[in-house]
Amino acid sequence: MSVIVLESILTCPVCGHVKTEHMPQDACQWFYECEGCHTVLRPRPGDCCVFCSYGSVPCPPVQAQRQARDCGCTGGD
Ligand SMILES: [Zn+2]
């Protein structure tokens, strides 16, 4: 079974501020303003959104993609 996590813990690379953010299920977020230092974060090169770059879990579309790719139909864990 695939489980898509809709909350990601974002860690600011500038000041280290940590915040749990809710992710939209089918959209990527390009900009995120840190509550701590008000730096506007953008995705790193190769990442599709700020959650993929700075979050504890990548965005929902990427999670789904990875799970589809990783599925070897072994019956799950
Ligand atoms: Zn910050």
N, CA, C, O and the ligand as a Tripos MOL2 file, in Angstrom:
@<TRIPOS>MOLECULE
protein
  309   307    78     0     0
PROTEIN
NO_CHARGES

@<TRIPOS>ATOM
      1 N           0.8380   -1.1910    0.0000 N.3       1 MET1
      2 CA          0.0000    0.0000    0.0000 C.3       1 MET1
      3 C           0.8790    1.2490    0.0000 C.2       1 MET1
      4 O           1.9060    1.3080    0.6760 O.2       1 MET1
      5 N           0.4640    2.2100   -0.7490 N.am      2 SER2
      6 CA          1.2340    3.4420   -0.7480 C.3       2 SER2
      7 C           0.6100    4.4340    0.2170 C.2       2 SER2
      8 O          -0.6020    4.6450    0.2410 O.2       2 SER2
      9 N           1.4600    5.0160    0.9860 N.am      3 VAL3
     10 CA          1.0000    6.0150    1.9410 C.3       3 VAL3
     11 C           1.6690    7.3410    1.6060 C.2       3 VAL3
     12 O           2.8940    7.4620    1.6060 O.2       3 VAL3
     13 N           0.8410    8.3150    1.3250 N.am      4 ILE4
     14 CA          1.3810    9.6260    1.0090 C.3       4 ILE4
     15 C           1.3130   10.4970    2.2600 C.2       4 ILE4
     16 O           0.2430   10.7230    2.8260 O.2       4 ILE4
     17 N           2.4550   10.9680    2.6640 N.am      5 VAL5
     18 CA          2.5230   11.8420    3.8290 C.3       5 VAL5
     19 C           2.2350   13.2730    3.3950 C.2       5 VAL5
     20 O           2.8400   13.7770    2.4480 O.2       5 VAL5
     21 N           1.3200   13.9150    4.0840 N.am      6 LEU6
     22 CA          0.9360   15.2680    3.6760 C.3       6 LEU6
     23 C           1.4880   16.3560    4.5920 C.2       6 LEU6
     24 O           1.1560   17.5340    4.4620 O.2       6 LEU6
     25 N           2.3370   15.9290    5.5180 N.am      7 GLU7
     26 CA          2.9850   16.9350    6.3530 C.3       7 GLU7
     27 C           4.4840   16.7690    6.2550 C.2       7 GLU7
     28 O           5.0080   15.6560    6.2990 O.2       7 GLU7
     29 N           5.1540   17.8710    6.1220 N.am      8 SER8
     30 CA          6.5980   17.8410    5.9970 C.3       8 SER8
     31 C           7.1940   18.8210    6.9960 C.2       8 SER8
     32 O           6.6980   19.9340    7.1680 O.2       8 SER8
     33 N           8.2590   18.3910    7.6490 N.am      9 ILE9
     34 CA          8.9190   19.2770    8.6040 C.3       9 ILE9
     35 C          10.0160   20.0280    7.8630 C.2       9 ILE9
     36 O          11.0450   19.4590    7.4990 O.2       9 ILE9
     37 N           9.7760   21.3100    7.6480 N.am     10 LEU10
     38 CA         10.7320   22.1250    6.9160 C.3      10 LEU10
     39 C          11.7720   22.6980    7.8620 C.2      10 LEU10
     40 O          11.4410   23.2530    8.9100 O.2      10 LEU10
     41 N          13.0210   22.5580    7.4820 N.am     11 THR11
     42 CA         14.1060   23.1380    8.2660 C.3      11 THR11
     43 C          14.7820   24.2190    7.4380 C.2      11 THR11
     44 O          15.2830   23.9590    6.3440 O.2      11 THR11
     45 N          14.7910   25.4200    7.9660 N.am     12 CYS12
     46 CA         15.4050   26.5350    7.2550 C.3      12 CYS12
     47 C          16.9210   26.3560    7.2310 C.2      12 CYS12
     48 O          17.5350   26.1740    8.2820 O.2      12 CYS12
     49 N          17.5340   26.4050    6.0440 N.am     13 PRO13
     50 CA         18.9810   26.2380    5.9400 C.3      13 PRO13
     51 C          19.7490   27.4750    6.4140 C.2      13 PRO13
     52 O          20.9630   27.4280    6.6090 O.2      13 PRO13
     53 N          19.0330   28.5610    6.5930 N.am     14 VAL14
     54 CA         19.6930   29.8100    6.9860 C.3      14 VAL14
     55 C          19.7730   29.9380    8.5020 C.2      14 VAL14
     56 O          20.8450   30.1840    9.0550 O.2      14 VAL14
     57 N          18.6320   29.7690    9.1730 N.am     15 CYS15
     58 CA         18.6080   29.9950   10.6190 C.3      15 CYS15
     59 C          18.2840   28.7370   11.4120 C.2      15 CYS15
     60 O          18.3890   28.7350   12.6380 O.2      15 CYS15
     61 N          17.8910   27.6700   10.7270 N.am     16 GLY16
     62 CA         17.6240   26.4250   11.4300 C.3      16 GLY16
     63 C          16.2280   26.3280   11.9990 C.2      16 GLY16
     64 O          15.9250   25.3730   12.7140 O.2      16 GLY16
     65 N          15.3650   27.2890   11.7040 N.am     17 HIS17
     66 CA         13.9960   27.2710   12.1830 C.3      17 HIS17
     67 C          13.2650   26.0600   11.6110 C.2      17 HIS17
     68 O          13.3580   25.7590   10.4210 O.2      17 HIS17
     69 N          12.5360   25.3730   12.4910 N.am     18 VAL18
     70 CA         11.8360   24.1690   12.0770 C.3      18 VAL18
     71 C          10.3370   24.3950   12.1660 C.2      18 VAL18
     72 O           9.8420   24.9210   13.1620 O.2      18 VAL18
     73 N           9.6180   23.9990   11.1320 N.am     19 LYS19
     74 CA          8.1790   24.1960   11.1070 C.3      19 LYS19
     75 C           7.5230   23.0500   10.3540 C.2      19 LYS19
     76 O           7.9690   22.6600    9.2740 O.2      19 LYS19
     77 N           6.4690   22.5230   10.9360 N.am     20 THR20
     78 CA          5.7070   21.4970   10.2400 C.3      20 THR20
     79 C           4.7000   22.1700    9.3230 C.2      20 THR20
     80 O           3.8850   22.9790    9.7660 O.2      20 THR20
     81 N           4.7620   21.8330    8.0470 N.am     21 GLU21
     82 CA          3.8720   22.4530    7.0720 C.3      21 GLU21
     83 C           3.0180   21.3910    6.3990 C.2      21 GLU21
     84 O           3.4590   20.2680    6.1530 O.2      21 GLU21
     85 N           1.7930   21.7790    6.1110 N.am     22 HIS22
     86 CA          0.8930   20.9080    5.3700 C.3      22 HIS22
     87 C           1.1670   21.0870    3.8800 C.2      22 HIS22
     88 O           1.3100   22.2090    3.3930 O.2      22 HIS22
     89 N           1.2370   19.9690    3.1690 N.am     23 MET23
     90 CA          1.5360   20.0530    1.7450 C.3      23 MET23
     91 C           0.2700   19.8530    0.9130 C.2      23 MET23
     92 O          -0.5600   19.0030    1.2320 O.2      23 MET23
     93 N           0.1280   20.6310   -0.1430 N.am     24 PRO24
     94 CA         -0.9620   20.3680   -1.0800 C.3      24 PRO24
     95 C          -0.6970   19.0430   -1.7700 C.2      24 PRO24
     96 O           0.4490   18.7280   -2.0920 O.2      24 PRO24
     97 N          -1.7420   18.2670   -1.9990 N.am     25 GLN25
     98 CA         -1.5570   16.8990   -2.4710 C.3      25 GLN25
     99 C          -1.0640   16.8130   -3.9090 C.2      25 GLN25
    100 O          -0.3520   15.8780   -4.2750 O.2      25 GLN25
    101 N          -1.4410   17.7800   -4.7100 N.am     26 ASP26
    102 CA         -1.1040   17.6680   -6.1260 C.3      26 ASP26
    103 C          -0.4030   18.9020   -6.6800 C.2      26 ASP26
    104 O          -0.4440   19.1740   -7.8800 O.2      26 ASP26
    105 N           0.2360   19.6360   -5.7890 N.am     27 ALA27
    106 CA          0.9160   20.8260   -6.2640 C.3      27 ALA27
    107 C           2.2670   20.9630   -5.5780 C.2      27 ALA27
    108 O           2.4620   20.5260   -4.4440 O.2      27 ALA27
    109 N           3.1790   21.5760   -6.2930 N.am     28 CYS28
    110 CA          4.4890   21.8130   -5.7200 C.3      28 CYS28
    111 C           4.5800   23.2590   -5.2460 C.2      28 CYS28
    112 O           4.0220   24.1710   -5.8560 O.2      28 CYS28
    113 N           5.2910   23.4380   -4.1520 N.am     29 GLN29
    114 CA          5.4600   24.7850   -3.6340 C.3      29 GLN29
    115 C           6.8780   25.2610   -3.9250 C.2      29 GLN29
    116 O           7.8570   24.6640   -3.4770 O.2      29 GLN29
    117 N           6.9620   26.3230   -4.6660 N.am     30 TRP30
    118 CA          8.2680   26.8110   -5.1030 C.3      30 TRP30
    119 C           8.8950   27.7600   -4.1070 C.2      30 TRP30
    120 O          10.1160   27.8260   -3.9690 O.2      30 TRP30
    121 N           8.0410   28.4950   -3.4140 N.am     31 PHE31
    122 CA          8.5780   29.4950   -2.5100 C.3      31 PHE31
    123 C           8.0600   29.2540   -1.1090 C.2      31 PHE31
    124 O           6.9040   28.8840   -0.9070 O.2      31 PHE31
    125 N           8.9320   29.4690   -0.1550 N.am     32 TYR32
    126 CA          8.5240   29.3210    1.2300 C.3      32 TYR32
    127 C           9.2790   30.3440    2.0520 C.2      32 TYR32
    128 O          10.5090   30.3900    2.0490 O.2      32 TYR32
    129 N           8.5140   31.1660    2.7560 N.am     33 GLU33
    130 CA          9.1750   32.1740    3.5800 C.3      33 GLU33
    131 C           9.3330   31.6580    4.9880 C.2      33 GLU33
    132 O           8.3610   31.2940    5.6500 O.2      33 GLU33
    133 N          10.5790   31.6320    5.4390 N.am     34 CYS34
    134 CA         10.8770   31.1530    6.7840 C.3      34 CYS34
    135 C          10.2890   32.0990    7.8190 C.2      34 CYS34
    136 O          10.4400   33.3180    7.7350 O.2      34 CYS34
    137 N           9.6130   31.5040    8.8010 N.am     35 GLU35
    138 CA          9.0340   32.3150    9.8640 C.3      35 GLU35
    139 C          10.1040   32.9270   10.7620 C.2      35 GLU35
    140 O           9.9070   33.9750   11.3770 O.2      35 GLU35
    141 N          11.2220   32.2490   10.8160 N.am     36 GLY36
    142 CA         12.2800   32.6870   11.7340 C.3      36 GLY36
    143 C          13.0550   33.8790   11.2140 C.2      36 GLY36
    144 O          13.1950   34.8860   11.9080 O.2      36 GLY36
    145 N          13.5610   33.7690    9.9900 N.am     37 CYS37
    146 CA         14.4430   34.8240    9.4710 C.3      37 CYS37
    147 C          13.8720   35.4960    8.2290 C.2      37 CYS37
    148 O          14.4870   36.4070    7.6740 O.2      37 CYS37
    149 N          12.6870   35.0450    7.7890 N.am     38 HIS38
    150 CA         11.9850   35.6270    6.6470 C.3      38 HIS38
    151 C          12.7640   35.5350    5.3430 C.2      38 HIS38
    152 O          12.5410   36.3080    4.4110 O.2      38 HIS38
    153 N          13.6690   34.5870    5.2970 N.am     39 THR39
    154 CA         14.3160   34.2950    4.0230 C.3      39 THR39
    155 C          13.3360   33.5200    3.1560 C.2      39 THR39
    156 O          12.6810   32.5910    3.6300 O.2      39 THR39
    157 N          13.2350   33.8970    1.8960 N.am     40 VAL40
    158 CA         12.3830   33.1480    0.9780 C.3      40 VAL40
    159 C          13.2090   32.0090    0.3850 C.2      40 VAL40
    160 O          14.1570   32.2190   -0.3700 O.2      40 VAL40
    161 N          12.8070   30.7890    0.7620 N.am     41 LEU41
    162 CA         13.5290   29.6160    0.2920 C.3      41 LEU41
    163 C          13.0210   29.1970   -1.0750 C.2      41 LEU41
    164 O          11.8310   29.2940   -1.3750 O.2      41 LEU41
    165 N          13.9340   28.7380   -1.8810 N.am     42 ARG42
    166 CA         13.5790   28.1780   -3.1870 C.3      42 ARG42
    167 C          14.1900   26.7850   -3.2900 C.2      42 ARG42
    168 O          15.1640   26.4760   -2.6040 O.2      42 ARG42
    169 N          13.6130   25.9450   -4.1500 N.am     43 PRO43
    170 CA         14.1430   24.5780   -4.2700 C.3      43 PRO43
    171 C          15.5920   24.5760   -4.7410 C.2      43 PRO43
    172 O          16.0180   25.4490   -5.4980 O.2      43 PRO43
    173 N          16.3300   23.5900   -4.2840 N.am     44 ARG44
    174 CA         17.6830   23.4100   -4.7910 C.3      44 ARG44
    175 C          17.6050   22.9150   -6.2350 C.2      44 ARG44
    176 O          16.5910   22.3600   -6.6580 O.2      44 ARG44
    177 N          18.6950   23.1240   -6.9880 N.am     45 PRO45
    178 CA         18.7150   22.6120   -8.3720 C.3      45 PRO45
    179 C          18.4150   21.1180   -8.4000 C.2      45 PRO45
    180 O          19.0170   20.3450   -7.6550 O.2      45 PRO45
    181 N          17.4910   20.7180   -9.2520 N.am     46 GLY46
    182 CA         17.1420   19.3080   -9.3550 C.3      46 GLY46
    183 C          15.9510   18.9260   -8.5070 C.2      46 GLY46
    184 O          15.3580   17.8650   -8.7060 O.2      46 GLY46
    185 N          15.5940   19.7850   -7.5570 N.am     47 ASP47
    186 CA         14.4170   19.5110   -6.7370 C.3      47 ASP47
    187 C          13.2250   20.2740   -7.2830 C.2      47 ASP47
    188 O          13.3700   21.3500   -7.8630 O.2      47 ASP47
    189 N          12.0260   19.6940   -7.0850 N.am     48 CYS48
    190 CA         10.8590   20.3110   -7.7000 C.3      48 CYS48
    191 C          10.1930   21.3140   -6.7830 C.2      48 CYS48
    192 O           9.4380   22.1660   -7.2510 O.2      48 CYS48
    193 N          10.4540   21.2360   -5.4860 N.am     49 CYS49
    194 CA          9.7980   22.1690   -4.5910 C.3      49 CYS49
    195 C          10.5610   22.2620   -3.2740 C.2      49 CYS49
    196 O          11.5000   21.5030   -3.0310 O.2      49 CYS49
    197 N          10.1510   23.1880   -2.4410 N.am     50 VAL50
    198 CA         10.8790   23.4200   -1.1940 C.3      50 VAL50
    199 C          10.7970   22.2300   -0.2460 C.2      50 VAL50
    200 O          11.6880   22.0230    0.5770 O.2      50 VAL50
    201 N           9.7280   21.4490   -0.3620 N.am     51 PHE51
    202 CA          9.6060   20.2940    0.5190 C.3      51 PHE51
    203 C          10.6520   19.2350    0.1710 C.2      51 PHE51
    204 O          11.1940   18.5620    1.0470 O.2      51 PHE51
    205 N          10.9210   19.1060   -1.1270 N.am     52 CYS52
    206 CA         11.9370   18.1400   -1.5500 C.3      52 CYS52
    207 C          13.3290   18.5800   -1.1090 C.2      52 CYS52
    208 O          14.1950   17.7460   -0.8410 O.2      52 CYS52
    209 N          13.5380   19.8780   -1.0360 N.am     53 SER53
    210 CA         14.8570   20.3870   -0.6900 C.3      53 SER53
    211 C          15.0670   20.4820    0.8190 C.2      53 SER53
    212 O          16.1380   20.1440    1.3250 O.2      53 SER53
    213 N          14.0620   20.9350    1.5220 N.am     54 TYR54
    214 CA         14.2650   21.2670    2.9320 C.3      54 TYR54
    215 C          13.3440   20.5190    3.8930 C.2      54 TYR54
    216 O          13.4640   20.6560    5.1110 O.2      54 TYR54
    217 N          12.4320   19.7320    3.3430 N.am     55 GLY55
    218 CA         11.4770   19.0600    4.2040 C.3      55 GLY55
    219 C          11.9370   17.6930    4.6520 C.2      55 GLY55
    220 O          12.8760   17.1230    4.0970 O.2      55 GLY55
    221 N          11.2550   17.1670    5.6740 N.am     56 SER56
    222 CA         11.5610   15.8260    6.1690 C.3      56 SER56
    223 C          11.0760   14.7660    5.1940 C.2      56 SER56
    224 O          11.6210   13.6630    5.1400 O.2      56 SER56
    225 N          10.0560   15.1020    4.4310 N.am     57 VAL57
    226 CA          9.5750   14.2120    3.3800 C.3      57 VAL57
    227 C           9.3590   15.0320    2.1140 C.2      57 VAL57
    228 O           8.9960   16.2060    2.1900 O.2      57 VAL57
    229 N           9.5770   14.4280    0.9630 N.am     58 PRO58
    230 CA          9.3480   15.1410   -0.3000 C.3      58 PRO58
    231 C           7.8670   15.3560   -0.5520 C.2      58 PRO58
    232 O           7.0220   14.8030    0.1520 O.2      58 PRO58
    233 N           7.5560   16.1600   -1.5560 N.am     59 CYS59
    234 CA          6.1690   16.4990   -1.8330 C.3      59 CYS59
    235 C           5.3760   15.2680   -2.3090 C.2      59 CYS59
    236 O           5.9650   14.3120   -2.8110 O.2      59 CYS59
    237 N           4.0730   15.2900   -2.1550 N.am     60 PRO60
    238 CA          3.2300   14.1340   -2.5060 C.3      60 PRO60
    239 C           3.4490   13.5680   -3.9110 C.2      60 PRO60
    240 O           3.5430   12.3490   -4.0500 O.2      60 PRO60
    241 N           3.5340   14.3970   -4.9630 N.am     61 PRO61
    242 CA          3.7660   13.8140   -6.2920 C.3      61 PRO61
    243 C           5.0710   13.0170   -6.3670 C.2      61 PRO61
    244 O           5.1280   11.9710   -7.0130 O.2      61 PRO61
    245 N           6.1120   13.5140   -5.7050 N.am     62 VAL62
    246 CA          7.4030   12.8160   -5.7150 C.3      62 VAL62
    247 C           7.3220   11.5320   -4.8880 C.2      62 VAL62
    248 O           7.8990   10.5120   -5.2630 O.2      62 VAL62
    249 N           6.6080   11.5850   -3.7680 N.am     63 GLN63
    250 CA          6.4160   10.3690   -2.9630 C.3      63 GLN63
    251 C           5.7350    9.2880   -3.7920 C.2      63 GLN63
    252 O           6.1500    8.1290   -3.7750 O.2      63 GLN63
    253 N           4.6900    9.6720   -4.5170 N.am     64 ALA64
    254 CA          3.9500    8.7200   -5.3290 C.3      64 ALA64
    255 C           4.8310    8.1420   -6.4200 C.2      64 ALA64
    256 O           4.7790    6.9490   -6.7180 O.2      64 ALA64
    257 N           5.6420    9.0130   -7.0120 N.am     65 GLN65
    258 CA          6.5540    8.5880   -8.0640 C.3      65 GLN65
    259 C           7.5720    7.5800   -7.5360 C.2      65 GLN65
    260 O           7.8310    6.5510   -8.1590 O.2      65 GLN65
    261 N           8.1400    7.9000   -6.3790 N.am     66 ARG66
    262 CA          9.1520    7.0160   -5.7950 C.3      66 ARG66
    263 C           8.5550    5.6780   -5.4260 C.2      66 ARG66
    264 O           9.1680    4.6330   -5.6470 O.2      66 ARG66
    265 N           7.3470    5.7080   -4.8580 N.am     67 GLN67
    266 CA          6.7240    4.4640   -4.4310 C.3      67 GLN67
    267 C           6.3920    3.5950   -5.6400 C.2      67 GLN67
    268 O           6.5020    2.3700   -5.5840 O.2      67 GLN67
    269 N           5.9840    4.2400   -6.7330 N.am     68 ALA68
    270 CA          5.6780    3.4970   -7.9450 C.3      68 ALA68
    271 C           6.9370    2.8420   -8.4980 C.2      68 ALA68
    272 O           6.9060    1.7120   -8.9850 O.2      68 ALA68
    273 N           8.0390    3.5720   -8.4130 N.am     69 ARG69
    274 CA          9.3060    3.0710   -8.9330 C.3      69 ARG69
    275 C           9.8720    1.9680   -8.0420 C.2      69 ARG69
    276 O          10.4420    0.9900   -8.5250 O.2      69 ARG69
    277 N           9.7020    2.1450   -6.7350 N.am     70 ASP70
    278 CA         10.2800    1.1880   -5.7930 C.3      70 ASP70
    279 C           9.4700   -0.0980   -5.7160 C.2      70 ASP70
    280 O           9.9560   -1.1170   -5.2250 O.2      70 ASP70
    281 N           8.2480   -0.0500   -6.1950 N.am     71 CYS71
    282 CA          7.3880   -1.2070   -6.0410 C.3      71 CYS71
    283 C           7.8790   -2.3780   -6.8770 C.2      71 CYS71
    284 O           7.8360   -2.3380   -8.1070 O.2      71 CYS71
    285 N           8.3390   -3.4050   -6.2110 N.am     72 GLY72
    286 CA          8.7430   -4.5980   -6.9280 C.3      72 GLY72
    287 C           7.6830   -5.6770   -6.7570 C.2      72 GLY72
    288 O           7.9230   -6.8500   -7.0430 O.2      72 GLY72
    289 N           6.5350   -5.2750   -6.2980 N.am     73 CYS73
    290 CA          5.4300   -6.1790   -6.0510 C.3      73 CYS73
    291 C           5.8640   -7.3520   -5.1740 C.2      73 CYS73
    292 O           5.6060   -8.5140   -5.4890 O.2      73 CYS73
    293 N           6.5230   -7.0240   -4.0740 N.am     74 THR74
    294 CA          7.0040   -8.0380   -3.1570 C.3      74 THR74
    295 C           5.9810   -8.3310   -2.0750 C.2      74 THR74
    296 O           6.2100   -9.1590   -1.1930 O.2      74 THR74
    297 N           4.8550   -7.6440   -2.1540 N.am     75 GLY75
    298 CA          3.8140   -7.8720   -1.1580 C.3      75 GLY75
    299 C           3.8630   -6.8940   -0.0140 C.2      75 GLY75
    300 O           3.1610   -7.0610    0.9840 O.2      75 GLY75
    301 N           4.6760   -5.8880   -0.1470 N.am     76 GLY76
    302 CA          4.7380   -4.8670    0.8780 C.3      76 GLY76
    303 C           5.5770   -5.2820    2.0630 C.2      76 GLY76
    304 O           6.1930   -6.3480    2.0650 O.2      76 GLY76
    305 N           5.5970   -4.4280    3.0720 N.am     77 ASP77
    306 CA          6.4590   -4.7210    4.2040 C.3      77 ASP77
    307 C           5.7090   -5.1950    5.3960 C.2      77 ASP77
    308 O           6.3120   -5.4810    6.4310 O.2      77 ASP77
    309 ZN         15.1780   30.9250    8.5490 Zn       78 ZN78
@<TRIPOS>BOND
     1     1     2 1
     2     2     3 1
     3     3     4 2
     4     3     5 am
     5     5     6 1
     6     6     7 1
     7     7     8 2
     8     7     9 am
     9     9    10 1
    10    10    11 1
    11    11    12 2
    12    11    13 am
    13    13    14 1
    14    14    15 1
    15    15    16 2
    16    15    17 am
    17    17    18 1
    18    18    19 1
    19    19    20 2
    20    19    21 am
    21    21    22 1
    22    22    23 1
    23    23    24 2
    24    23    25 am
    25    25    26 1
    26    26    27 1
    27    27    28 2
    28    27    29 am
    29    29    30 1
    30    30    31 1
    31    31    32 2
    32    31    33 am
    33    33    34 1
    34    34    35 1
    35    35    36 2
    36    35    37 am
    37    37    38 1
    38    38    39 1
    39    39    40 2
    40    39    41 am
    41    41    42 1
    42    42    43 1
    43    43    44 2
    44    43    45 am
    45    45    46 1
    46    46    47 1
    47    47    48 2
    48    47    49 am
    49    49    50 1
    50    50    51 1
    51    51    52 2
    52    51    53 am
    53    53    54 1
    54    54    55 1
    55    55    56 2
    56    55    57 am
    57    57    58 1
    58    58    59 1
    59    59    60 2
    60    59    61 am
    61    61    62 1
    62    62    63 1
    63    63    64 2
    64    63    65 am
    65    65    66 1
    66    66    67 1
    67    67    68 2
    68    67    69 am
    69    69    70 1
    70    70    71 1
    71    71    72 2
    72    71    73 am
    73    73    74 1
    74    74    75 1
    75    75    76 2
    76    75    77 am
    77    77    78 1
    78    78    79 1
    79    79    80 2
    80    79    81 am
    81    81    82 1
    82    82    83 1
    83    83    84 2
    84    83    85 am
    85    85    86 1
    86    86    87 1
    87    87    88 2
    88    87    89 am
    89    89    90 1
    90    90    91 1
    91    91    92 2
    92    91    93 am
    93    93    94 1
    94    94    95 1
    95    95    96 2
    96    95    97 am
    97    97    98 1
    98    98    99 1
    99    99   100 2
   100    99   101 am
   101   101   102 1
   102   102   103 1
   103   103   104 2
   104   103   105 am
   105   105   106 1
   106   106   107 1
   107   107   108 2
   108   107   109 am
   109   109   110 1
   110   110   111 1
   111   111   112 2
   112   111   113 am
   113   113   114 1
   114   114   115 1
   115   115   116 2
   116   115   117 am
   117   117   118 1
   118   118   119 1
   119   119   120 2
   120   119   121 am
   121   121   122 1
   122   122   123 1
   123   123   124 2
   124   123   125 am
   125   125   126 1
   126   126   127 1
   127   127   128 2
   128   127   129 am
   129   129   130 1
   130   130   131 1
   131   131   132 2
   132   131   133 am
   133   133   134 1
   134   134   135 1
   135   135   136 2
   136   135   137 am
   137   137   138 1
   138   138   139 1
   139   139   140 2
   140   139   141 am
   141   141   142 1
   142   142   143 1
   143   143   144 2
   144   143   145 am
   145   145   146 1
   146   146   147 1
   147   147   148 2
   148   147   149 am
   149   149   150 1
   150   150   151 1
   151   151   152 2
   152   151   153 am
   153   153   154 1
   154   154   155 1
   155   155   156 2
   156   155   157 am
   157   157   158 1
   158   158   159 1
   159   159   160 2
   160   159   161 am
   161   161   162 1
   162   162   163 1
   163   163   164 2
   164   163   165 am
   165   165   166 1
   166   166   167 1
   167   167   168 2
   168   167   169 am
   169   169   170 1
   170   170   171 1
   171   171   172 2
   172   171   173 am
   173   173   174 1
   174   174   175 1
   175   175   176 2
   176   175   177 am
   177   177   178 1
   178   178   179 1
   179   179   180 2
   180   179   181 am
   181   181   182 1
   182   182   183 1
   183   183   184 2
   184   183   185 am
   185   185   186 1
   186   186   187 1
   187   187   188 2
   188   187   189 am
   189   189   190 1
   190   190   191 1
   191   191   192 2
   192   191   193 am
   193   193   194 1
   194   194   195 1
   195   195   196 2
   196   195   197 am
   197   197   198 1
   198   198   199 1
   199   199   200 2
   200   199   201 am
   201   201   202 1
   202   202   203 1
   203   203   204 2
   204   203   205 am
   205   205   206 1
   206   206   207 1
   207   207   208 2
   208   207   209 am
   209   209   210 1
   210   210   211 1
   211   211   212 2
   212   211   213 am
   213   213   214 1
   214   214   215 1
   215   215   216 2
   216   215   217 am
   217   217   218 1
   218   218   219 1
   219   219   220 2
   220   219   221 am
   221   221   222 1
   222   222   223 1
   223   223   224 2
   224   223   225 am
   225   225   226 1
   226   226   227 1
   227   227   228 2
   228   227   229 am
   229   229   230 1
   230   230   231 1
   231   231   232 2
   232   231   233 am
   233   233   234 1
   234   234   235 1
   235   235   236 2
   236   235   237 am
   237   237   238 1
   238   238   239 1
   239   239   240 2
   240   239   241 am
   241   241   242 1
   242   242   243 1
   243   243   244 2
   244   243   245 am
   245   245   246 1
   246   246   247 1
   247   247   248 2
   248   247   249 am
   249   249   250 1
   250   250   251 1
   251   251   252 2
   252   251   253 am
   253   253   254 1
   254   254   255 1
   255   255   256 2
   256   255   257 am
   257   257   258 1
   258   258   259 1
   259   259   260 2
   260   259   261 am
   261   261   262 1
   262   262   263 1
   263   263   264 2
   264   263   265 am
   265   265   266 1
   266   266   267 1
   267   267   268 2
   268   267   269 am
   269   269   270 1
   270   270   271 1
   271   271   272 2
   272   271   273 am
   273   273   274 1
   274   274   275 1
   275   275   276 2
   276   275   277 am
   277   277   278 1
   278   278   279 1
   279   279   280 2
   280   279   281 am
   281   281   282 1
   282   282   283 1
   283   283   284 2
   284   283   285 am
   285   285   286 1
   286   286   287 1
   287   287   288 2
   288   287   289 am
   289   289   290 1
   290   290   291 1
   291   291   292 2
   292   291   293 am
   293   293   294 1
   294   294   295 1
   295   295   296 2
   296   295   297 am
   297   297   298 1
   298   298   299 1
   299   299   300 2
   300   299   301 am
   301   301   302 1
   302   302   303 1
   303   303   304 2
   304   303   305 am
   305   305   306 1
   306   306   307 1
   307   307   308 2
@<TRIPOS>SUBSTRUCTURE
     1 MET1         2 RESIDUE 1 A MET
     2 SER2         6 RESIDUE 1 A SER
     3 VAL3        10 RESIDUE 1 A VAL
     4 ILE4        14 RESIDUE 1 A ILE
     5 VAL5        18 RESIDUE 1 A VAL
     6 LEU6        22 RESIDUE 1 A LEU
     7 GLU7        26 RESIDUE 1 A GLU
     8 SER8        30 RESIDUE 1 A SER
     9 ILE9        34 RESIDUE 1 A ILE
    10 LEU10       38 RESIDUE 1 A LEU
    11 THR11       42 RESIDUE 1 A THR
    12 CYS12       46 RESIDUE 1 A CYS
    13 PRO13       50 RESIDUE 1 A PRO
    14 VAL14       54 RESIDUE 1 A VAL
    15 CYS15       58 RESIDUE 1 A CYS
    16 GLY16       62 RESIDUE 1 A GLY
    17 HIS17       66 RESIDUE 1 A HIS
    18 VAL18       70 RESIDUE 1 A VAL
    19 LYS19       74 RESIDUE 1 A LYS
    20 THR20       78 RESIDUE 1 A THR
    21 GLU21       82 RESIDUE 1 A GLU
    22 HIS22       86 RESIDUE 1 A HIS
    23 MET23       90 RESIDUE 1 A MET
    24 PRO24       94 RESIDUE 1 A PRO
    25 GLN25       98 RESIDUE 1 A GLN
    26 ASP26      102 RESIDUE 1 A ASP
    27 ALA27      106 RESIDUE 1 A ALA
    28 CYS28      110 RESIDUE 1 A CYS
    29 GLN29      114 RESIDUE 1 A GLN
    30 TRP30      118 RESIDUE 1 A TRP
    31 PHE31      122 RESIDUE 1 A PHE
    32 TYR32      126 RESIDUE 1 A TYR
    33 GLU33      130 RESIDUE 1 A GLU
    34 CYS34      134 RESIDUE 1 A CYS
    35 GLU35      138 RESIDUE 1 A GLU
    36 GLY36      142 RESIDUE 1 A GLY
    37 CYS37      146 RESIDUE 1 A CYS
    38 HIS38      150 RESIDUE 1 A HIS
    39 THR39      154 RESIDUE 1 A THR
    40 VAL40      158 RESIDUE 1 A VAL
    41 LEU41      162 RESIDUE 1 A LEU
    42 ARG42      166 RESIDUE 1 A ARG
    43 PRO43      170 RESIDUE 1 A PRO
    44 ARG44      174 RESIDUE 1 A ARG
    45 PRO45      178 RESIDUE 1 A PRO
    46 GLY46      182 RESIDUE 1 A GLY
    47 ASP47      186 RESIDUE 1 A ASP
    48 CYS48      190 RESIDUE 1 A CYS
    49 CYS49      194 RESIDUE 1 A CYS
    50 VAL50      198 RESIDUE 1 A VAL
    51 PHE51      202 RESIDUE 1 A PHE
    52 CYS52      206 RESIDUE 1 A CYS
    53 SER53      210 RESIDUE 1 A SER
    54 TYR54      214 RESIDUE 1 A TYR
    55 GLY55      218 RESIDUE 1 A GLY
    56 SER56      222 RESIDUE 1 A SER
    57 VAL57      226 RESIDUE 1 A VAL
    58 PRO58      230 RESIDUE 1 A PRO
    59 CYS59      234 RESIDUE 1 A CYS
    60 PRO60      238 RESIDUE 1 A PRO
    61 PRO61      242 RESIDUE 1 A PRO
    62 VAL62      246 RESIDUE 1 A VAL
    63 GLN63      250 RESIDUE 1 A GLN
    64 ALA64      254 RESIDUE 1 A ALA
    65 GLN65      258 RESIDUE 1 A GLN
    66 ARG66      262 RESIDUE 1 A ARG
    67 GLN67      266 RESIDUE 1 A GLN
    68 ALA68      270 RESIDUE 1 A ALA
    69 ARG69      274 RESIDUE 1 A ARG
    70 ASP70      278 RESIDUE 1 A ASP
    71 CYS71      282 RESIDUE 1 A CYS
    72 GLY72      286 RESIDUE 1 A GLY
    73 CYS73      290 RESIDUE 1 A CYS
    74 THR74      294 RESIDUE 1 A THR
    75 GLY75      298 RESIDUE 1 A GLY
    76 GLY76      302 RESIDUE 1 A GLY
    77 ASP77      306 RESIDUE 1 A ASP
    78 ZN78       309 GROUP 0 **** ****
